[in-house]
Amino acid sequence: MDKEQLKAFAKEIMAEMNLSGGKILKLIQSIAPKVDYDKGKIMVQVKRALIGQH
């Protein structure tokens, strides 16, 4: 998956989760390759990161 596809994929996930912002985009882009681009796993990891942040 190239950079543009990864960015579009990340934005799609952000739209599903009603999130916005550059930090979230970079977070998803860093998590995605580690979990083989599995949307469910990415969403769980993002939720965990956001909960840990607050």
Rosetta constraint file for C-alpha pairs under 8 A:
AtomPair CA 1 CA 5 HARMONIC 5.99 0.50
AtomPair CA 1 CA 6 HARMONIC 6.21 0.50
AtomPair CA 2 CA 6 HARMONIC 6.10 0.50
AtomPair CA 3 CA 7 HARMONIC 6.09 0.50
AtomPair CA 4 CA 8 HARMONIC 6.22 0.50
AtomPair CA 5 CA 9 HARMONIC 6.04 0.50
AtomPair CA 6 CA 10 HARMONIC 6.05 0.50
AtomPair CA 6 CA 29 HARMONIC 6.58 0.50
AtomPair CA 7 CA 11 HARMONIC 6.14 0.50
AtomPair CA 7 CA 25 HARMONIC 7.58 0.50
AtomPair CA 7 CA 29 HARMONIC 7.08 0.50
AtomPair CA 8 CA 12 HARMONIC 6.17 0.50
AtomPair CA 9 CA 13 HARMONIC 6.43 0.50
AtomPair CA 10 CA 14 HARMONIC 6.15 0.50
AtomPair CA 10 CA 25 HARMONIC 6.09 0.50
AtomPair CA 10 CA 28 HARMONIC 5.83 0.50
AtomPair CA 10 CA 29 HARMONIC 6.35 0.50
AtomPair CA 11 CA 15 HARMONIC 6.09 0.50
AtomPair CA 11 CA 25 HARMONIC 6.98 0.50
AtomPair CA 12 CA 16 HARMONIC 6.36 0.50
AtomPair CA 13 CA 17 HARMONIC 6.25 0.50
AtomPair CA 13 CA 39 HARMONIC 7.36 0.50
AtomPair CA 13 CA 43 HARMONIC 7.51 0.50
AtomPair CA 14 CA 18 HARMONIC 5.86 0.50
AtomPair CA 14 CA 19 HARMONIC 4.93 0.50
AtomPair CA 14 CA 20 HARMONIC 6.34 0.50
AtomPair CA 14 CA 24 HARMONIC 7.75 0.50
AtomPair CA 14 CA 25 HARMONIC 7.51 0.50
AtomPair CA 15 CA 19 HARMONIC 6.25 0.50
AtomPair CA 15 CA 20 HARMONIC 7.74 0.50
AtomPair CA 17 CA 43 HARMONIC 7.89 0.50
AtomPair CA 19 CA 24 HARMONIC 7.46 0.50
AtomPair CA 20 CA 24 HARMONIC 6.67 0.50
AtomPair CA 20 CA 25 HARMONIC 7.60 0.50
AtomPair CA 21 CA 25 HARMONIC 6.43 0.50
AtomPair CA 22 CA 26 HARMONIC 6.18 0.50
AtomPair CA 23 CA 27 HARMONIC 6.07 0.50
AtomPair CA 24 CA 28 HARMONIC 6.17 0.50
AtomPair CA 24 CA 46 HARMONIC 7.93 0.50
AtomPair CA 25 CA 29 HARMONIC 6.17 0.50
AtomPair CA 26 CA 30 HARMONIC 6.13 0.50
AtomPair CA 27 CA 31 HARMONIC 6.18 0.50
AtomPair CA 27 CA 46 HARMONIC 7.39 0.50
AtomPair CA 28 CA 32 HARMONIC 5.86 0.50
AtomPair CA 28 CA 42 HARMONIC 6.97 0.50
AtomPair CA 28 CA 46 HARMONIC 6.99 0.50
AtomPair CA 29 CA 33 HARMONIC 7.48 0.50
AtomPair CA 30 CA 34 HARMONIC 7.46 0.50
AtomPair CA 31 CA 35 HARMONIC 6.65 0.50
AtomPair CA 31 CA 42 HARMONIC 6.51 0.50
AtomPair CA 31 CA 45 HARMONIC 7.57 0.50
AtomPair CA 32 CA 36 HARMONIC 6.19 0.50
AtomPair CA 32 CA 37 HARMONIC 4.72 0.50
AtomPair CA 32 CA 38 HARMONIC 7.21 0.50
AtomPair CA 32 CA 42 HARMONIC 6.22 0.50
AtomPair CA 33 CA 37 HARMONIC 5.81 0.50
AtomPair CA 35 CA 41 HARMONIC 6.68 0.50
AtomPair CA 35 CA 42 HARMONIC 7.00 0.50
AtomPair CA 37 CA 42 HARMONIC 7.26 0.50
AtomPair CA 38 CA 42 HARMONIC 6.18 0.50
AtomPair CA 39 CA 43 HARMONIC 6.11 0.50
AtomPair CA 40 CA 44 HARMONIC 6.37 0.50
AtomPair CA 41 CA 45 HARMONIC 6.23 0.50
AtomPair CA 42 CA 46 HARMONIC 6.12 0.50
AtomPair CA 43 CA 47 HARMONIC 6.13 0.50
AtomPair CA 44 CA 48 HARMONIC 6.17 0.50
AtomPair CA 45 CA 49 HARMONIC 6.16 0.50
AtomPair CA 46 CA 50 HARMONIC 6.15 0.50
AtomPair CA 47 CA 51 HARMONIC 6.11 0.50
AtomPair CA 48 CA 52 HARMONIC 6.09 0.50
AtomPair CA 49 CA 53 HARMONIC 6.12 0.50
AtomPair CA 50 CA 54 HARMONIC 6.75 0.50
